[in-house]
Amino acid sequence: MRATPVRRPSRWRVGFLLPRTLVACIVLDALLRFAPVGWRPMEAGEAEVRHRIQGEAFARNLHIESSAAYGDLARIGNFRELREYRSYSFTTDEHGFRKGRRGSAAVAVVFGDSFAQAGRDGETLADQLAQVIGCDVYNAAGPDAGFQNPEAPLVTSITTRIPLRNGYVIVERLERLFQGKKNSPETQESSSLGALVGDVFDLAVRRIPGVWRIARIMENVKERTGSSPLKVIAERAFLVLKDDRILPNSYSGNVVKATLSNGDWMLFYPEELATYEQRWPVDISYWTSVAPAFEKIGLTLVVVLVPNKYSVYHMLLADPPPVAVEPGELLQRAEAQLRAAGIIVINLTRPLELAAAQDVERHEYLYWRDDTHWNERGVAIAAAEIARRVPGLRQACASAGRPGKSRH
């Protein structure tokens, strides 16, 4: 009796291909996670914070250059045709902060979010303010809340290393960050449940032997490996496919595209327009609490209020959308309250509005058209206004033996 030949499963069957494909993807993803930073796929901004040290904004002694950078709004909305390509450089010092000019003790330190970080080397707010007053200004802005709302211990730690004595702490604050969070009852309930689960997990991690060590190992692995390279590749592939050439662009709703009075387009972040949906309350309790703490260590607080891009350009739009509250009024109220509390405050809305109105007919701008951030010219206006409104900066330069020099 002849034996029935055993039929091998086809290699094209899903049951054969799928598990092997998954294993191959896992192995490839693991290998790419440990690939050199220079060529492994990364999420936006990931390279700057990989391997950073606790209490520092970025990785130490990092240098990144690109000749094809473009704006975050063009990326978020997947507008390939609206990208404005430009060169970009990003360098950090031995303390993990943006590197600026050096040569003497700094007379001020700048904290804030991406607006204080924005710009190529030599063009950030700290860099341009240093050029205006003629003395060093240290850039301690960073991506985390601690560098955007600095407390006295962090400021003391940084100013001791710079060093900085009897100087200024300049905190940049963007208009839309004053906007409160609108939480529905479902969101609040979900947040409470998430906090409860988090508390239980933290308690278990600290009480159960061995779990704390495992959690620390997992956190270290996550810090060193970063995000999934295959996930980044997949996301970029979808962006290529869904750009209105092959498939409809489903990302375009993430960005507001408008037309200026001169016919040029300009992109806006939707959250900016939410700033004008209602009259938001202003809370200055953070500044009133840190100002005395800074004074105790010989430092003076200066609050710099930066308007939304929409607040600067809303009067220059060909067809501005209706708003419930006039753009910029939120910063006006914040300015009034801070000044009444005896805190030095600089509202940049009016200087930027005036300059934008003068530049629009020349098709020149203070903010990148494809980005939510200001460009070198916008930062230069801010630096000049800060130097004008805080004469003590130049006086601090003079007392340091370096008379202030202005290029403006």
C-alpha positions in Angstrom: 0.0 0.0 0.0 1.5 3.3 -1.1 1.8 6.0 1.6 -0.1 9.1 1.0 2.4 12.0 0.4 2.3 14.7 3.1 1.4 18.1 1.5 3.5 20.9 2.8 1.5 24.1 3.7 1.8 26.8 1.1 4.2 29.6 2.0 1.6 32.1 0.8 -1.0 31.1 3.3 -1.8 33.7 6.0 -1.2 31.2 8.8 2.3 30.7 7.5 3.2 34.3 6.6 1.7 36.2 9.5 3.6 34.8 12.5 6.9 35.0 10.6 6.2 38.5 9.5 5.4 39.5 13.1 8.6 37.9 14.4 10.6 39.6 11.6 9.1 43.0 12.5 9.8 42.6 16.2 13.5 41.7 15.5 13.9 44.6 13.0 12.2 47.1 15.4 14.5 45.9 18.2 17.6 46.3 16.1 16.6 49.8 14.8 16.0 51.0 18.4 19.7 50.6 19.1 20.8 51.9 15.7 23.0 55.1 15.6 21.0 58.3 16.2 22.1 59.8 12.9 20.0 57.5 10.7 17.4 55.6 12.8 13.8 56.7 12.3 12.6 59.0 15.1 9.6 61.0 16.2 9.9 64.8 16.0 12.1 66.0 18.8 13.1 62.6 20.0 16.8 62.9 19.3 17.1 66.0 21.5 15.9 64.3 24.6 17.4 60.8 24.3 19.9 59.9 27.1 19.3 63.2 28.8 20.1 63.6 32.5 17.4 64.3 35.2 17.1 68.0 35.7 18.3 68.9 32.2 16.2 69.9 29.2 18.1 68.0 26.4 20.9 65.6 25.8 24.4 67.0 26.6 26.8 68.2 23.9 24.3 67.5 21.1 24.6 68.9 17.6 22.0 68.5 15.0 21.9 70.1 11.5 19.4 70.0 8.7 19.2 71.7 5.4 15.5 70.6 4.8 13.6 71.6 7.9 10.1 72.9 7.7 7.2 73.9 9.9 5.3 71.8 12.4 1.9 72.9 11.0 2.8 71.7 7.5 3.8 68.4 9.1 0.6 68.1 11.3 -1.7 69.0 8.4 0.4 66.9 5.9 0.6 69.8 3.5 3.5 68.8 1.3 3.0 71.8 -1.1 3.0 74.3 1.8 6.4 73.3 3.3 8.8 76.2 3.5 12.2 74.5 3.6 15.0 76.1 5.6 18.2 75.2 7.3 18.2 74.4 11.0 20.9 73.8 13.7 20.4 72.7 17.3 23.4 72.6 19.7 23.4 71.9 23.5 26.1 72.6 26.1 27.7 70.5 28.8 24.6 71.1 31.0 22.0 69.9 28.5 20.6 73.3 27.5 20.7 75.2 24.2 24.2 76.5 23.7 24.6 80.2 23.2 27.5 82.7 23.3 29.9 82.4 26.2 32.6 84.5 27.6 31.4 85.9 30.9 28.8 85.2 33.6 25.3 85.5 32.4 23.1 88.4 33.6 19.8 86.6 32.9 18.4 83.1 32.4 15.4 82.5 30.1 12.8 79.8 30.8 9.8 78.9 28.7 8.4 76.5 26.2 9.1 76.0 22.5 8.9 79.7 21.7 12.0 80.3 24.0 13.6 77.2 22.3 12.6 78.1 18.8 15.2 79.1 16.2 18.6 78.1 14.8 21.7 78.4 16.9 22.3 82.1 17.4 18.7 83.1 16.7 16.8 82.0 19.9 15.3 84.6 22.3 18.3 84.2 24.7 20.8 84.5 21.8 19.3 87.6 20.4 18.7 89.3 23.7 22.4 88.7 24.5 23.4 90.4 21.3 21.2 93.4 22.1 22.5 94.0 25.6 26.0 92.8 25.0 26.1 90.2 27.8 25.4 86.5 28.1 21.8 85.3 28.5 21.5 81.7 29.4 18.7 79.6 27.6 17.2 77.2 30.2 13.9 76.7 28.3 12.9 73.1 27.8 10.1 70.7 26.7 9.0 69.8 30.3 6.8 71.7 32.7 9.7 72.2 35.1 11.5 74.5 32.6 8.3 76.3 31.6 7.2 77.0 35.2 10.6 77.0 37.0 10.7 76.8 40.8 13.4 78.3 43.0 15.4 75.0 43.5 15.8 74.4 39.8 16.7 78.1 39.2 19.3 77.9 42.0 20.8 74.7 40.5 21.1 76.2 37.0 22.3 79.7 38.1 25.0 78.2 40.3 26.4 76.3 37.3 26.3 79.2 34.8 27.1 81.2 37.1 24.5 84.0 37.6 24.3 86.3 40.5 22.0 89.3 41.1 20.4 88.9 37.7 17.1 88.3 36.0 14.9 85.2 35.6 12.9 85.7 32.3 9.9 83.4 31.9 8.3 83.3 28.5 4.6 82.4 28.4 2.5 81.9 25.3 -1.1 83.2 25.1 -2.9 80.0 24.5 -1.3 78.4 27.6 -3.5 80.7 29.7 -6.5 78.9 28.2 -8.2 76.6 30.7 -9.0 72.9 30.0 -12.6 72.1 29.1 -13.4 68.7 30.6 -16.7 67.0 30.2 -18.1 64.9 33.1 -17.1 61.7 31.2 -13.5 63.1 30.8 -13.3 64.1 34.5 -14.5 60.6 35.6 -12.0 58.9 33.3 -9.2 61.1 34.6 -10.2 60.3 38.2 -10.3 56.6 37.4 -6.9 56.9 35.7 -5.4 58.7 38.7 -6.8 56.0 41.0 -5.3 53.2 38.9 -2.0 55.1 38.8 -2.0 55.5 42.6 -2.7 51.8 43.1 0.1 50.9 40.6 2.6 53.2 42.3 1.7 51.7 45.7 2.2 48.1 44.3 5.5 49.1 42.8 6.8 50.4 46.1 5.4 47.6 48.3 5.9 44.4 46.3 9.5 43.2 46.4 11.2 43.1 43.0 8.5 45.1 41.2 10.3 48.4 41.8 13.5 47.1 40.3 11.6 45.7 37.2 9.8 49.0 36.7 13.1 50.9 36.9 14.7 48.6 34.3 11.7 49.0 32.0 11.9 52.8 32.3 15.6 52.8 31.6 15.1 50.6 28.5 12.3 52.9 27.3 14.5 55.9 27.8 17.4 54.4 25.9 15.5 52.9 23.0 12.9 55.7 22.5 9.9 55.3 20.3 9.3 52.4 17.9 11.2 53.0 14.6 8.7 50.8 12.7 5.8 52.8 14.0 7.6 56.0 12.8 8.2 54.4 9.4 4.5 53.4 9.2 3.3 56.8 10.1 5.5 58.5 7.5 4.3 56.0 4.9 0.7 56.9 5.7 1.6 60.6 5.3 3.0 59.9 1.8 -0.1 57.9 0.8 -2.7 60.3 2.2 -1.6 63.6 0.7 -4.5 64.1 -1.8 -2.5 62.5 -4.6 -3.1 58.8 -3.9 -5.6 59.0 -1.0 -7.5 61.9 0.5 -5.6 64.0 3.1 -7.4 63.2 6.4 -4.9 65.2 8.3 -5.8 68.6 6.8 -8.4 69.2 9.5 -5.7 69.3 12.1 -4.7 72.8 10.8 -6.5 76.0 9.9 -5.5 77.4 6.5 -6.3 81.1 6.0 -5.6 83.8 3.3 -4.0 87.1 4.2 -5.0 90.5 2.7 -2.0 90.3 0.3 -3.1 87.0 -1.1 -0.6 84.8 0.7 -1.7 81.7 2.7 -0.9 81.2 6.3 -1.4 78.2 8.6 -2.7 78.4 12.2 -2.9 75.9 15.1 -6.7 75.2 15.8 -6.1 75.5 19.6 -5.2 79.1 19.1 -8.7 79.9 17.8 -10.1 78.2 20.8 -8.5 80.9 22.9 -11.1 83.3 21.6 -14.2 81.1 22.1 -14.8 82.6 25.6 -13.4 84.9 28.2 -11.0 82.7 30.1 -10.1 83.4 33.7 -6.5 84.5 34.4 -4.5 82.8 37.2 -1.2 84.5 38.2 -0.8 82.5 41.4 2.3 80.8 40.1 4.1 84.0 39.4 3.1 85.7 42.7 4.5 82.6 44.5 7.8 82.3 42.7 8.7 86.0 42.5 9.4 86.4 46.3 11.4 83.1 46.2 13.5 84.4 43.4 14.1 87.6 45.3 15.5 85.7 48.2 18.3 84.3 46.0 19.0 87.7 44.5 17.1 87.3 41.2 14.3 89.4 39.7 11.4 87.9 37.8 10.4 89.2 34.4 7.3 87.7 32.6 7.3 87.9 28.8 3.8 87.4 27.3 3.9 86.0 23.8 0.7 86.3 21.6 -0.6 83.5 19.5 0.2 83.7 15.9 -3.5 84.3 15.2 -3.6 87.3 17.6 -0.8 89.0 15.6 -2.3 88.3 12.1 -6.1 88.2 12.6 -6.5 91.9 11.5 -4.5 91.1 8.3 -6.7 88.1 7.2 -8.8 88.5 4.1 -11.8 86.8 5.7 -11.3 86.4 9.5 -13.6 84.0 11.2 -16.0 85.3 13.9 -14.7 85.2 17.5 -16.4 85.7 20.8 -13.5 87.5 22.4 -11.0 89.9 20.8 -7.7 88.2 20.2 -5.1 89.5 22.6 -7.5 90.5 25.4 -6.4 87.5 27.5 -2.9 88.8 27.6 -4.1 92.3 28.4 -5.8 91.1 31.5 -2.8 89.0 32.5 -0.5 92.0 32.0 -2.7 94.2 34.2 -2.9 91.6 37.0 0.9 91.0 37.0 1.7 94.6 37.0 -0.7 95.2 39.9 1.1 92.5 41.8 4.4 94.4 41.3 5.9 91.9 38.8 7.8 93.1 35.7 5.7 92.1 32.7 6.2 92.7 29.0 3.3 92.1 26.6 4.7 91.6 23.1 1.3 91.8 21.3 1.3 95.4 20.2 5.0 95.5 19.0 4.5 92.4 17.0 1.1 93.6 15.6 2.6 96.8 14.4 5.6 95.1 12.8 3.4 92.5 11.1 1.2 95.2 9.6 4.2 97.0 8.2 5.7 93.8 6.7 2.7 92.1 5.1 2.7 94.2 1.9 6.3 93.2 1.4 5.3 89.6 1.9 7.5 89.3 4.9 6.5 87.8 8.2 7.3 87.5 11.9 6.0 83.9 12.2 6.8 81.1 9.8 3.8 80.7 7.5 4.0 76.9 7.9 4.7 76.8 11.6 3.1 78.0 14.8 6.4 79.6 16.0 7.9 83.0 15.3 10.9 83.3 13.0 14.2 85.2 13.5 12.6 88.6 12.8 9.8 88.0 15.3 12.4 87.0 18.0 14.5 90.1 17.2 11.5 92.4 17.9 10.9 90.5 21.2 14.5 90.8 22.2 14.6 94.5 21.5 11.4 95.1 23.4 12.7 93.2 26.4 15.9 95.2 26.5 14.0 98.5 26.1 11.5 97.7 28.9 14.1 96.2 31.3 16.9 98.7 31.4 18.4 96.8 34.4 19.7 94.2 31.9 22.1 96.7 30.4 23.0 98.1 33.8 23.8 94.5 34.9 26.1 94.3 31.9 27.8 97.6 32.8 28.4 96.4 36.4 29.9 93.2 35.0 32.4 95.3 33.1 30.9 94.8 29.7 29.1 97.9 28.6 25.9 97.2 26.7 26.0 97.3 22.9 23.0 97.4 20.7 22.8 96.5 17.1 19.3 98.0 16.8 
